[in-house]
Amino acid sequence: MSAPTKKAKESGRNVGKVKVRAWISNDMSFWALLEQIRSEKGLKNVHEAAFYCVYETGKNLGLETG
């Protein structure tokens, strides 16, 4: 029996997380919540949902007036 390959080892490292680009890595619950917001608001994709969340939070904090 041989040792696992490098590819096999690396594929198991981020179990339970979704990694988008090199700078975004969040737990599955984050992405599930973002997907629920996307679906509820009828947005096209997670990019629009993330924009919506940030923009609404900015408005609620008084940082964005639009």
N, C-alpha and C positions, 0 to 999 in steps of 0.2 A: 504494500500500500504506500502511495506517495503522499508527500505533504501537499496541502492546498496551494493552488497557484496564487500569485500576487493578485490577479483579477478577482479570484474568489474571496480572498481576504478583504480587499477593498470594497467589494459589493456589500459586505455585511457591516461595514462601519457606521453607516448612517441609517440604521433601521429605526423606524419611528419618527423620522424627520424627512421633510421635503427640502431639498436644497436647490435654490434657484440662483443662478449666477454664483460668483465666488463670495458675495457679501451678504446674502440673505440665507439664513438657516433657522427654521422655526419648527417647533413641535407640531405634530399632526393636528392637535386641538386648535391651534392658531389657524391653520389652513381650512379646517372644517368650519370654524366660525366665520372666516372670511367667505367661504363658499355659501354659507347660509345667508349672509348679508347680501352677497351678489344675487342670489336667487330671489330673496325677498324684495329687493329693490329693482329687479329686472335688468341688471347690468350685464354687459356683454362678456366680461372676463374678470379674472382676479386683479388685473391691473386697474381697471375701472373701479372695482370694489375697494382696493387699497387707497386709490385717490379719493374716493368718496369718504372713506373713514378718516383720512388725514384732514381733508377739507372741512368736514363737519366738526371734528374735534377742534380744529383751529377756530372755527366760528364760535363754538361753545366757550372757548377760552378767551374770546375777544381778540384773537390774533389776526383773524381774517374777517373782513366786513362784507364781502361779496355775496 
